[in-house]
Amino acid sequence: MAYGPMDSEPELLDRLVDVLAYAADGLARLEKHASHWSEDANAFLRRQDKVAAEAILLAYLASRLPQKPPRLAHAVETVRDQALIHIATERNEALLRRFPQTATTLGVGFVLLSQLGRSQPGVERLLRSALGRGFATLAERSTFRMMDTRWTFGLLDPALVRPVEELVPLSTLGAIPHPIYTMKEDDYALTHAVYYLTDFGRRSPPPTLRLENRQLVDPFLAWNAVRLDLDLLGEFLIAALVLRGPASPAFRYAWHTFFRAWERDGGLVGPEFSAARFAELRGEEAAAYAFWENYHTVFVGGILCAVALLTPRPDVRGPDRSPEADPALVARCARAAAAARAWIGRQSASARPETSCPSADDLPEWVVSRLLTLLPSAESSPLWLRTAMDCDLSRPEIAAVLHEALLVAAAKDYRLVQLAEALAVGAEHAGLRSVTFTRVLDFLLDQQLDDGCVGIHQLLGGRGDSTPIAEAQGAIAELLTRIASALGR
């Protein structure tokens, strides 16, 4: 089954070995790189500590492959031995003795080293003591960080920690997350919670997460594919694999986009990497900048390959059958339209002429044109668009995936007229009525004030020229009417 341009086991293995070689080289140069990084000299967890811990995690996950060819085994051992130099240091042991709460950060590398055959018995006794005496909770930590601690130290000794699963109601997962509401830190918390719950795919996910796979992951895949945040895109592809759901159109499109980005000049780059800034630097300073900005995204690519090799291959799935419109939501939309029209009447303004709805044949082009407006790019044909044109998804599948991304983009940018227009098109075409469609319609209706005006602009001091507001309200009122009518048929 093909779900991407780099889908065969030999190709995934080649990628994984390349990333391990990249990690080993970065670790070998880490002291030189660190001399060019500016950070708090008194920080317990320095940048080089973070790199070493994430490199050993990559090596550990790669080591789980049951059949390791010699080149992979050698690559894992090289990363392990290079990471050992930066993890098993006198500085780290001193900090663990003086500040036992650092067990939850500096201790992670020691646990993973032990899993790879480089146990440090003296330090491991310190870690067991720190956890047993409650130092893991001395400093306030986010829920997914607590999940991290439980997963990591469960590898060392399951008796040291309580189950990860009991933290789910307190986590981002317990809030039914969606990208129209989440911040970047929420997205990372979501993906990592899924990793720890499933032991990076070694365990089946809890039944509720498996049943909610499409609702949970697909909107994030579609959104991060068009915004080209390769770091989060790779994270969510891993999450989709460990949740063991079918390969939805959003998954397949995201997979194509990620690996196409990997093959281009420059490869996988981090979300903060600046080509202009890199061009200003020279020599070791340039190398240090590029490594710090990009290493995590490259490591994510390696972990994605390792997880893809370890987890069952997902079956290809077409778009889900469109859910029936909730009568209560339709009625709420009709009431909102009436209130918006009443507001327009009180302003002595007229509604903007209603725009026509694209036909089913024209949907992909219509969605692309709207996305290009919301996501301007220096390229005339950005990577997400080239992928949409070349990948093996059908035109209806591409329209559905990109429409989901359009809804998220308009909601996040608070472009309410564009959002209402996209919803109106979705209401007319049943194949576009995803879970995101319902969440976003709820979001739009939540923006209506008691006087019928839709949007928070007046609450934030928008008291100047009222003409643009009235024009926008006229458009929204007509579009809400159209949505209610289409959904009610």
N, C-alpha and C positions, 0 to 999 in steps of 0.2 A: 504494500500500500504506500503510495507516494503522498506525503503531505508537505513537501517543500523541495527546494532545489538542492539541498544538502542532506537528503533523507536516508541514504544508504548507510549501513553500519560502518563500512570502511571509510566513508567520507566523514562521518561523525567522529570516528576514532582518530582520523588524521587531524581534525580540528582540535580535538581534546589534547592530543600529544603536542600540537603546536602551542596551545595555550599554556600547558605545563612548562614547555621550554621558555616561553615568554616570562612566566612566573619565576623560574629558576634564574634567568638572566637578571630580572628586576631585583631579586633578592641579593644576588651577587653584587649588584651596584647600589644597594640600598643606602649604605653609609654616605656614598658620594651624592646620591639623590637628596638625602635628608639634609645635607649641608646647604642646599639651596631652598629648603622649605622654611617658611616663616611660621612659627607657632609658639605657644606658651611653653617656655623652658621648664616650667614647674608642673606641667601636665603629667598625670600618671600614665595615661594611654597616649603615646605619641603617634605621629603618622606612621613611622616605621613599624611600631608595634601593631598597628591596625593592618598594615600590608602583610606582615608576617602571619598574623592570625587568619586572614582571609586566604592567603596562599596555602596554609596548612589545611584549611577546610576544603579547598579545591582538591588538594592531593588526597585527602581522606575520602571524599566522595568518589574520586576516580578509582581509588583502591578497592572500592566495593564491587567493581565489575568481576563477575565470577571467572571469566576466561580472559586473563590479561596477557596479551602478546608481550614478548620481551621488551620491545621498545616502550610500551606503556608502563610496564613495571619499572624500567630504568628511569623513565621521566618522573614517576611518582617518588621514587627513592631520592632523586636529585633534588626535587623541591623539598622533600622532608628534611634532608640533610642541610640544605641551605637555610630553611626556616628554623631549624634547631639552633643555629648560630645566633639568631636574633631573638629567640624565645627563651632558651635556657641560659639566661644571663644572670650575673650576680646582682645587677640592678633590679631585675624583676623579682628575684628571691628576696632581696632586701625590702622591696615595697610590700610583698606579700606578708612578710613578718611584721613590718611596722604598721601597715594598713590592711588588715585581713579582708576588708570589703572589696579589695581589688581582685579577689578570687573570681568575681563574676566577669571581669574583663581580661586581666592579664592571665588568669588561670585557664582560659579557654584553650590557648595554644598548647599548654601542657597536657590537657586531656586528649587532644587530637594527636599529639605526638605519641602518647601512650598507645593509642589505637593503631599507630603505624610502626610500633615496635621500638620506640625510643622513649621508654618510660623513665621518669625522673622520680624515684621513690620518695626521696626526701621532700620534694616540693608537693608531691601528691598527698603526703601526710598533712602538710600545711593546708592544702585545699579541703581535704576531708574534715579537718578540725574547724576550718573557717565556716563551712556550710553547717556542720553539726552544731555550732555555737550561735548560729543565727546571723552571721555577718553578711550573708547573701542579701538580707533585707535591711541592713543598716542604712544604706542610701536608697532614697526613693527611686524606683525604676518604672518605666512604662511596662504595660502588660506584656507586649511582645518580647521585651528584653527579659522579663521573668520567664517567659516561655523558652527563650534562648538558653537561659541558665538551666532550666529543668531538662531540656533536651540534651545539652552538652554534658552535664554531670550525670545524667542517666546513662550515658555511654561508659563513664568511669565506674559507676555503681548505682543501679536503680534504687537502692535503699536510701540514697542520700537525698532524694527529691520526691516531691509529690507529682501526680500525673499532670501532663500538660493540658489535657482535655478540660480539667476543672476551671481553667482560666478563660475558656472561650466566652462565657457570658459577659466577662469584664473587658473583652478585647474589641477591636474594630470589627471582627467577624460577627460579634453579637449585635451590631447595629445595622445589619443588612446594608453594607456599604455600597455606594455607587459613585462613579467619578464626577457627577455633577455637584457632589457635596464634599468629597474628600480633598485634603491637601496632600502634598507629596509625602510627608511623613506618615500619613494614614495609609498611603498606598504601599510603602515599604513595610509598615506594620502588618498589613493584610497579607502580603505575599509571604512574609516570614512566619506568620502564625500558621499558614497552611503548610509550610515546609516542616515546622516542628510537630504539628499534629500528625503528619504522615511519615515522619522520619525521612524526609526528602524522597518520598515515594516508595519506601520499603514496606510501609503499611498501607492498607486501604484507608481512605478517608472515612471519618464518621459519616453515617448514612445521610444525615441532613445536609452536610456539605456536598456530598456526591449528587444528591438530588437537585441542589441549587447551583450546580456547576456553571451552567450557561448563564443564569442570572448573575452569578457572582463575578465571573471572569471575563466574559465576552465584551461587555462595554469598556472595560479597561484595556483589553487587547485592541479594539477598534480605535479608541481614542489615542493610545500611545503609538500606534502605528502611523496615524496621520500627522501627529505632532513630532514624530521621529525622536522620541526620548528612548534611545536604544537600551539604556540601563533598565528602565522600568518595563520596557517591552520584553526584554529577556527575562526579567523577574516574573512577569505574568505568564509568559510561555512555560516557564518551569512550573508555576502554580497550576496551570491547566493540565500539564502532564501528570503531576502527582495527585491531582484530583480524579484522574482516570476517567474523565468524560470523553465522549466522542469528539472527533475533530470537526468542530463547527466551522462554518464559513469564516467567522471572525478569527478563529485559531489558525486556519490555513492561510488567510491573508496576512496575519501578523507574522507567521512563520516565514512566508515568502519575503516579506519586507525586511525582517531581521537578517536573514541570510544574504539577501541582495545587498544590504548595507555592509555586511561583513566582507563581501567580495570586491567592493569598490575601493578606489584609492583612499588610503587612510584607514580603512577597516572600521572596526568598532570604536567609536569615540564617545567620551562621556558627555553628559548634558551641559557641563560648564566649559568644555574645551573650546578655546577660541583660536581659529587658524590665524587670525591677524596677530594675536598676542604671541603665538608660537613663532611666527615669522620674524618678530622683533628680537627673539632670543638667539643665542648661539651656543654651540658646544654642549658642555655638561648641564648648563642652566636650561637649555632647550629640552634636553633629554629628561631632566628631572621634572620639568613642567608637564611634558607630554605623558610621562609615566603616571604622575599623581592624578592627572585629570582623566586618564583613560583606563588605568589598570583595572578598576572595579568592573567596568563594562566588559572588558576582555575576560576577566575571571567569570562573570555571569555567563558569557558565551560558552566558556569551558564547562561550567556546571550544567548548563542547558544540554550540552552534548552528552555529558555523563548520565544525567537523569534520563535523557531520551534513550540511551543504550540500556538502562536498567529497568525502565517501566514498560508495561505492555503498550504496544502500538495502538493508538486510538483509531477506531473505525471512522471513516468519513461520514459526515452527516450533513444533509441539506438543511435549509431553513426550517425552523419549527413551524408547526401549524399555528397560524395567527390566533391568539386568544380572543374570545368573545369580549366585546366592550362591556365594561361594568356599567349597568344601568344607573347606579348612583353617581358614577363619575360623569356619565353623559348628562344627567340632570344638573349636576353641579356646573358643568361647562356651559349649559344653556342658561343657567341663572347668571353666571359670570358675564356671558355675552350681553344679556339684557341689561345688567347693571352698567356695563361699559358703554352701551349705546345711550343709556340714560345720562351718563356723565357727559358724553359728547353733546347731547341735546342741551344740557345746561350751559355748555360753553359756546353755544351758537356756532359750532363747528360742523363740518361735513365729513363724512367717512371717505377715505381714499377708495377709488375704484378697486374692486376686487381683482387680484391677479388670477390668471388662468392656471389650472393644475396641469402639470406635464403628464403626457401619456405614459403607459407602462414602458413602451419602447424607448422613451426619452429620459427615463428616470436616472440612469447612471450619469449622463451628461449634465442633467439638471443639478444633481447632488454635487458633482465635481465643481461646477461653476460657483455654487454657494460656498463650498469649502475653500476654494481659492480666494474668495473675498474675505473669509474669516481668518484664514491662515496664510497670510502673504509670505512669499518665499523669494529669495534672491534668484532662484532657478526658475526658468520658464516652465520647466516640467519637473516638479519635485519628485523625490524618490517614491513617495507614497502613490503618486499618480502614475508613474511609470510601472510600478508594481501592479496597480489595478488594471492597467492596459495589457500587461503581459502574462499575468498569472493564470492558473487553470480554473479559476472560479467562473461560474456562469454570470451573465449580465444581471439577472435578478439577485444572485448572491452578492455580487459587488455592490449593487444599489442598496441592498439591505445593510451591509456592513458599513458603507460610507455614510448612509443616512443616520445610523446610530452614532457615528463619530460627529456628524454635523449637529445632531441634537446636543451632544455633550459640549461641543465647541461653542455653540450659541448660548447655552445655559451658563457655562463658565465665564464667558465674556459679557454676560448680562445683556445680550443683544435681543431684546424681547420681541421686536417685530420680526426679525429673522427667525427666532425660535418659533413664534406662532405660525409663520409661513411654513416652516419645515414640519410642524405638527399637522397643519392642514393637509399637506401633501401625504403625510403618513396616514391620516384618517381616510383619505380617498383610496389609498392602495393598501389592502389588507396585509400584503407581504411585508410591509414596513412596520407593522405594529408589534414591535418587540417589547420586552419588559421595560427597556429604556423609554420607549414611547409613553407608557403609562406613568413612569416615574417623572418624566419631564413635563407631561401635561399637569400632573399634580403640582410640580414645582411652579409652573406658570400661573396656575390658579391661586397658589399661595401668595403670589405677588400682588393680588388685587387688594386695594385698600377699602375701608368701609364705605367711602364715597363712590366706589365703582372704578376709580382710576387704577390702571394696572402698572405697577412698578414702584420702586422705592425712591425715585428721584425727588419727589416733593418732600419726602421725609428727610432727605439729606440736603435740603436748602435750595432746590431747583425752583427759584421764584422769579427768574428772569423772564425772557420772552416766552410766552406760553404757546406760541404758534407751533413749534416743533413737537411739543408734548401733545397738543391737540391732534396734530396730524398722525403721530404715532398711535395715539389712542384710537383714532378712527380706523386705522389699519388693523389694530389688534382686535377691536370690537367685531369687525367684519370677519376676521379669520376665526375668532372664537365661535361665531355663528356658524361658519362653514364646518368647523370641527364637530360641533354638536350635531349638526344636520347629518354629516357623513357617518358618524358613529351610531346615530340613532336609526339608520336605515335597516 
